[in-house]
């Protein structure tokens, strides 16, 4: 099971801080045993040009998804959820 949290729309220093906080928050949670946090240096704005950073959860197994989303909402960002159809490990 893989859980990917993407951070969008933040400058790198702040995005790194959010990533550290996410790992700290979830370190005791067995539902996110294989958590990966990825930072995208994208610009996310509404039509009034106001910054709208967000988090996106991408996962295949939906067990515990509501709990994960609720914990991500604690960070004060919108959370998008994408259901992953497959995850393929690289060949060794």
N, CA, C and O of each residue as an XYZ file, in Angstrom:
368
protein
N       0.847     -1.173      0.000
C       0.000      0.000      0.000
C       0.890      1.233      0.000
O       1.826      1.331      0.793
N       0.604      2.147     -0.867
C       1.345      3.406     -0.943
C       0.382      4.560     -0.732
O      -0.745      4.542     -1.228
N       0.831      5.557      0.003
C       0.103      6.807      0.172
C       1.035      7.929     -0.228
O       2.097      8.107      0.368
N       0.640      8.678     -1.224
C       1.439      9.794     -1.711
C       0.719     11.082     -1.348
O      -0.451     11.260     -1.688
N       1.408     11.973     -0.666
C       0.885     13.309     -0.393
C       1.717     14.281     -1.208
O       2.939     14.342     -1.076
N       1.035     15.037     -2.048
C       1.702     16.045     -2.864
C       1.431     17.417     -2.264
O       0.320     17.704     -1.820
N       2.453     18.257     -2.256
C       2.334     19.635     -1.795
C       2.440     20.530     -3.028
O       3.429     20.478     -3.759
N       1.415     21.349     -3.252
C       1.385     22.227     -4.424
C       1.216     23.681     -3.997
O       0.472     23.992     -3.067
N       1.929     24.568     -4.704
C       1.693     25.997     -4.568
C       2.431     26.698     -3.440
O       2.081     27.824     -3.088
N       3.444     26.059     -2.864
C       4.230     26.697     -1.807
C       5.663     26.896     -2.277
O       6.184     26.120     -3.078
N       6.292     27.952     -1.766
C       7.720     28.155     -2.008
C       8.495     27.048     -1.283
O       8.016     26.502     -0.289
N       9.678     26.725     -1.775
C      10.427     25.588     -1.231
C      10.682     25.627      0.271
O      10.442     24.612      0.925
N      11.145     26.711      0.859
C      11.385     26.630      2.308
C      10.120     26.251      3.086
O      10.170     25.416      3.989
N       8.994     26.865      2.734
C       7.743     26.546      3.433
C       7.263     25.136      3.110
O       6.750     24.441      3.987
N       7.425     24.705      1.855
C       7.023     23.354      1.460
C       7.826     22.299      2.220
O       7.270     21.284      2.639
N       9.119     22.527      2.399
C       9.939     21.586      3.173
C       9.476     21.522      4.625
O       9.474     20.453      5.235
N       9.088     22.660      5.169
C       8.586     22.693      6.542
C       7.272     21.910      6.655
O       7.077     21.156      7.608
N       6.386     22.087      5.693
C       5.120     21.343      5.705
C       5.389     19.848      5.572
O       4.743     19.040      6.240
N       6.341     19.473      4.711
C       6.666     18.048      4.552
C       7.160     17.457      5.874
O       6.743     16.363      6.254
N       8.038     18.167      6.573
C       8.517     17.678      7.868
C       7.360     17.521      8.856
O       7.307     16.544      9.603
N       6.432     18.485      8.858
C       5.275     18.409      9.754
C       4.363     17.233      9.405
O       3.803     16.594     10.297
N       4.212     16.946      8.114
C       3.387     15.801      7.699
C       4.014     14.506      8.197
O       3.325     13.670      8.782
N       5.311     14.331      7.971
C       5.971     13.110      8.449
C       5.871     12.989      9.966
O       5.661     11.891     10.483
N       6.016     14.093     10.681
C       5.909     14.056     12.140
C       4.499     13.663     12.569
O       4.329     12.846     13.474
N       3.495     14.237     11.926
C       2.108     13.955     12.291
C       1.742     12.485     12.058
O       1.000     11.897     12.846
N       2.254     11.900     10.990
C       1.858     10.547     10.611
C       2.827      9.457     11.057
O       2.609      8.287     10.744
N       3.867      9.799     11.764
C       4.897      8.795     12.079
C       4.374      7.633     12.908
O       4.918      6.533     12.812
N       3.338      7.832     13.720
C       2.785      6.767     14.556
C       1.560      6.107     13.926
O       0.987      5.196     14.524
N       1.151      6.536     12.750
C      -0.074      6.050     12.128
C       0.226      4.843     11.241
O       0.914      4.988     10.231
N      -0.282      3.638     11.599
C      -0.012      2.448     10.798
C      -0.663      2.494      9.421
O      -0.263      1.741      8.533
N      -1.657      3.360      9.220
C      -2.318      3.452      7.919
C      -1.421      4.058      6.850
O      -1.668      3.888      5.656
N      -0.384      4.761      7.276
C       0.505      5.393      6.301
C       1.927      4.842      6.438
O       2.909      5.584      6.451
N       1.997      3.549      6.536
C       3.289      2.874      6.685
C       4.248      3.234      5.547
O       5.449      3.397      5.766
N       3.723      3.352      4.367
C       4.552      3.656      3.195
C       4.207      5.040      2.661
O       3.778      5.187      1.516
N       4.397      6.039      3.490
C       4.070      7.407      3.111
C       5.204      8.040      2.317
O       6.373      7.942      2.688
N       4.840      8.685      1.227
C       5.777      9.471      0.429
C       5.185     10.869      0.321
O       4.002     11.025      0.019
N       6.004     11.885      0.568
C       5.555     13.276      0.425
C       6.389     13.912     -0.681
O       7.619     13.914     -0.629
N       5.708     14.443     -1.665
C       6.362     15.010     -2.831
C       6.042     16.500     -2.912
O       4.912     16.911     -2.649
N       7.026     17.299     -3.270
C       6.846     18.746     -3.393
C       6.857     19.116     -4.870
O       7.764     18.747     -5.616
N       5.828     19.854     -5.272
C       5.750     20.381     -6.631
C       5.882     21.892     -6.544
O       5.146     22.534     -5.795
N       6.791     22.457     -7.286
C       6.984     23.910     -7.264
C       6.060     24.552     -8.291
O       6.507     25.221     -9.223
N       4.778     24.337     -8.102
C       3.766     24.873     -9.000
C       3.204     26.165     -8.440
O       3.339     26.449     -7.250
N       2.573     26.948     -9.305
C       1.846     28.125     -8.873
C       0.370     27.765     -8.882
O      -0.149     27.255     -9.875
N      -0.287     28.028     -7.795
C      -1.702     27.719     -7.667
C      -2.419     28.983     -7.213
O      -2.248     29.436     -6.082
N      -3.230     29.551     -8.117
C      -3.915     30.813     -7.832
C      -5.379     30.709     -8.226
O      -5.749     29.927     -9.102
N      -6.216     31.523     -7.554
C      -7.598     31.636     -8.001
C      -7.672     32.731     -9.060
O      -6.645     33.302     -9.426
N      -8.861     33.029     -9.553
C      -8.940     33.999    -10.656
C      -8.636     35.426    -10.229
O      -8.418     36.290    -11.077
N      -8.620     35.687     -8.910
C      -8.204     37.008     -8.419
C      -6.697     37.048     -8.157
O      -6.196     38.001     -7.561
N      -5.981     36.027     -8.598
C      -4.514     35.928     -8.462
C      -4.057     35.742     -7.018
O      -2.910     36.041     -6.686
N      -4.962     35.242     -6.148
C      -4.574     34.934     -4.771
C      -4.012     33.521     -4.736
O      -4.559     32.609     -5.356
N      -2.924     33.347     -4.012
C      -2.292     32.032     -3.887
C      -3.275     31.046     -3.247
O      -3.955     31.383     -2.278
N      -3.343     29.844     -3.787
C      -4.221     28.791     -3.271
C      -3.444     27.480     -3.187
O      -3.722     26.545     -3.939
N      -2.468     27.405     -2.273
C      -1.743     26.144     -2.124
C      -2.694     25.041     -1.649
O      -3.702     25.314     -0.997
N      -2.359     23.808     -1.982
C      -3.194     22.680     -1.590
C      -2.358     21.422     -1.430
O      -1.216     21.346     -1.884
N      -2.957     20.441     -0.774
C      -2.357     19.125     -0.648
C      -3.197     18.156     -1.469
O      -4.415     18.306     -1.566
N      -2.537     17.156     -2.062
C      -3.269     16.134     -2.808
C      -2.848     14.768     -2.286
O      -1.659     14.456     -2.218
N      -3.829     13.964     -1.922
C      -3.593     12.591     -1.488
C      -3.868     11.685     -2.671
O      -4.950     11.719     -3.257
N      -2.882     10.877     -3.015
C      -3.024      9.903     -4.090
C      -2.783      8.536     -3.471
O      -1.699      8.265     -2.953
N      -3.807      7.662     -3.524
C      -3.620      6.329     -2.957
C      -4.502      5.306     -3.663
O      -5.524      5.636     -4.263
N      -4.070      4.060     -3.569
C      -4.790      2.968     -4.202
C      -5.707      2.286     -3.198
O      -6.881      2.061     -3.493
N      -5.200      1.956     -2.029
C      -5.995      1.339     -0.978
C      -6.743      2.442     -0.243
O      -6.131      3.407      0.216
N      -8.050      2.309     -0.128
C      -8.856      3.367      0.471
C      -9.076      3.179      1.964
O      -9.759      3.988      2.593
N      -8.504      2.113      2.547
C      -8.627      1.906      3.986
C      -8.009      3.084      4.718
O      -6.837      3.406      4.518
N      -8.785      3.713      5.549
C      -8.270      4.813      6.350
C      -8.215      6.155      5.648
O      -7.751      7.134      6.233
N      -8.678      6.225      4.405
C      -8.597      7.478      3.658
C      -9.288      8.640      4.365
O      -8.707      9.723      4.432
N     -10.513      8.466      4.901
C     -11.127      9.602      5.606
C     -10.274     10.108      6.772
O     -10.188     11.315      6.995
N      -9.648      9.202      7.508
C      -8.784      9.601      8.620
C      -7.577     10.389      8.105
O      -7.222     11.422      8.672
N      -6.955      9.908      7.042
C      -5.795     10.595      6.466
C      -6.198     11.986      5.999
O      -5.491     12.958      6.267
N      -7.330     12.094      5.302
C      -7.784     13.391      4.798
C      -8.064     14.340      5.959
O      -7.671     15.506      5.911
N      -8.731     13.860      6.989
C      -9.006     14.727      8.142
C      -7.733     15.222      8.801
O      -7.665     16.371      9.238
N      -6.720     14.366      8.877
C      -5.457     14.799      9.466
C      -4.736     15.793      8.562
O      -4.088     16.716      9.055
N      -4.840     15.617      7.244
C      -4.231     16.578      6.323
C      -4.933     17.927      6.387
O      -4.292     18.967      6.230
N      -6.243     17.922      6.614
C      -6.975     19.184      6.716
C      -6.500     20.030      7.892
O      -6.668     21.250      7.894
N      -5.904     19.380      8.894
C      -5.361     20.112     10.043
C      -4.245     21.082      9.648
O      -3.922     21.992     10.411
N      -3.653     20.897      8.464
C      -2.564     21.768      8.023
C      -3.066     23.085      7.435
O      -2.268     23.971      7.128
N      -4.394     23.220      7.274
C      -4.960     24.479      6.814
C      -4.989     24.676      5.310
O      -5.111     25.807      4.840
N      -4.880     23.604      4.551
C      -4.928     23.671      3.091
C      -6.127     22.874      2.587
O      -6.624     21.978      3.269
N      -6.589     23.218      1.367
C      -7.545     22.346      0.697
C      -6.853     21.010      0.449
O      -5.636     20.965      0.268
N      -7.617     19.929      0.441
C      -7.065     18.602      0.184
C      -7.839     17.980     -0.980
O      -9.064     17.867     -0.936
N      -7.119     17.588     -2.000
C      -7.687     16.873     -3.134
C      -7.368     15.395     -2.932
O      -6.308     15.052     -2.410
N      -8.283     14.525     -3.346
C      -8.040     13.090     -3.220
C      -8.175     12.445     -4.592
O      -9.174     12.635     -5.285
N      -7.157     11.683     -4.974
C      -7.154     10.964     -6.239
C      -7.005      9.480     -5.931
O      -6.073      9.077     -5.235
N      -7.922      8.669     -6.449
C      -7.831      7.219     -6.266
C      -6.927      6.646     -7.358
O      -7.184      6.810     -8.550
N      -5.881      5.981     -6.928
C      -4.883      5.421     -7.826
C      -5.334      4.040     -8.303
O      -5.750      3.209     -7.496
N      -5.255      3.797     -9.596
C      -5.650      2.500    -10.146
C      -4.558      1.450    -10.048
O      -4.848      0.253    -10.070
N      -3.325      1.873     -9.940
C      -2.241      0.905     -9.848
C      -0.953      1.575     -9.429
O      -0.742      2.766     -9.660
N      -0.091      0.777     -8.802
C       1.249      1.232     -8.432
C       2.180      0.075     -8.739
O       1.956     -1.040     -8.268
N       3.207      0.318     -9.511
C       4.102     -0.742     -9.966
C       5.507     -0.443     -9.477
O       6.088      0.584     -9.826
N       6.048     -1.334     -8.675
C       7.401     -1.169     -8.159
C       8.411     -1.319     -9.281
O       8.207     -2.091    -10.219
N       9.496     -0.579     -9.178
C      10.542     -0.687    -10.199
C      11.165     -2.072    -10.155
O      11.169     -2.735     -9.118
N      11.688     -2.498    -11.295
C      12.348     -3.801    -11.369
C      13.716     -3.707    -10.756
O      14.415     -2.706    -10.910
N      14.098     -4.764    -10.053
C      15.417     -4.762     -9.388
C      16.491     -5.212    -10.332
O      17.660     -5.275     -9.953
